[in-house]
């Protein structure tokens, strides 16, 4: 099969998106599939040689060492770039939306057997569906849970900006409800996503994350039996 993996950012040392894309693309290549990763900045590092990278450039507004930067006028290539910058100025996080708007009309997707979105869940995915492109998305967990925790912890002066930053969550829920097939990585993630996003459980499949047994495996000696361990002193 010809498989396209979508990742709006693929940094491998902060968060799991880049790690997930790198290992999933390698695993699919090992099964004999032809895999192409479409990613915005930061681009994935150390992809398997059998995996092709197609760059989807953004304004890269959060790059190190100058996050929330002001781009030069010559960096703006079109309306989506303008939208991305304006959303950032209003304290919103634009990347899930603007990444999918860039790929919505991209001719490079013609001919793929399946396009797999890695939780961008932006409105542009719906345009891909209208083009008749087979589409599936993975939801690792609903960001609505992060939103709830961060808003509860934010001081009063940051309540508005925190809510604004997570404005993309409503979009993700709307898009997820319209996608024909969804994947998630655990029963807990499935339960939370169904509850928060209003997903039909019949459209969600649980595919647990794989474990590299060459790296993570039981040690040579078994753990001591619980009954043989010394008990901690009882507090008085």
C-alpha positions, 0 to 999 in steps of 0.5 A: 500500500501507499501510505501518507502519514500527516504530522503538523510538527514532528519534534522528537525531543519534546512531546511524542509526535515525532517519536510516534511518526518515526517508529510507525513509519519504520514499522509500516516500511518493514511490512513492505508498504511505501510510506511518505511522511508529510510534516511541518516544522520542526521536521522529523529526524532520523526517519528510516531510509525507506521512508520519504519526507515531504515538507509542508513549510509553515512560518515556524512561529514557535521555533527555538530560540525565538518562539512567538517571533515576528516573521519578515514580510518576505516569509509570507507566501499566501493567505494561510501564512497570514492566518497563521500569524494573526491567530498567533497574535491573538494567543491562539495555537494555529498549527493544527488548522493551518497545516491541514489547510496547506495540505487540503488542496495539495496534489501530492496526495493523489494516488495514496491508498490511505492518509493517516493523520496524527491528531492534527484534526484540522478542518482541511482534513474534511477537504481531503474527504471531499476529494475522495481520499481514504482517511484515518486519524489517530487520537492519542488522547483528547486535548480537552483534558489538558485544556481543563487542567491548564485552565483550572491551574491558570491565574485569573490574569491568564484565564482568557489567553489560556482558553484562547490557546486551546481554541483548536480543541473545539475544531478537533472535536468537530472534525473527529466526529466527521471522520470515517475511522479513528484510531486510539492507543488505549482503552482510557484514551478511547473512553475519554475521546468518546466522552469529550468529543462525542464520538460514535464508539463503533468508529473507534479502534484501539491499537496499543502502542508497540514496545521495542523488546530489544530495548524494553525487556525483563531483566535477567533476575526475577523480581523478589516475591512480595512476601519476602520484601521487608515491610516499611515501618508503620507510621505512629 
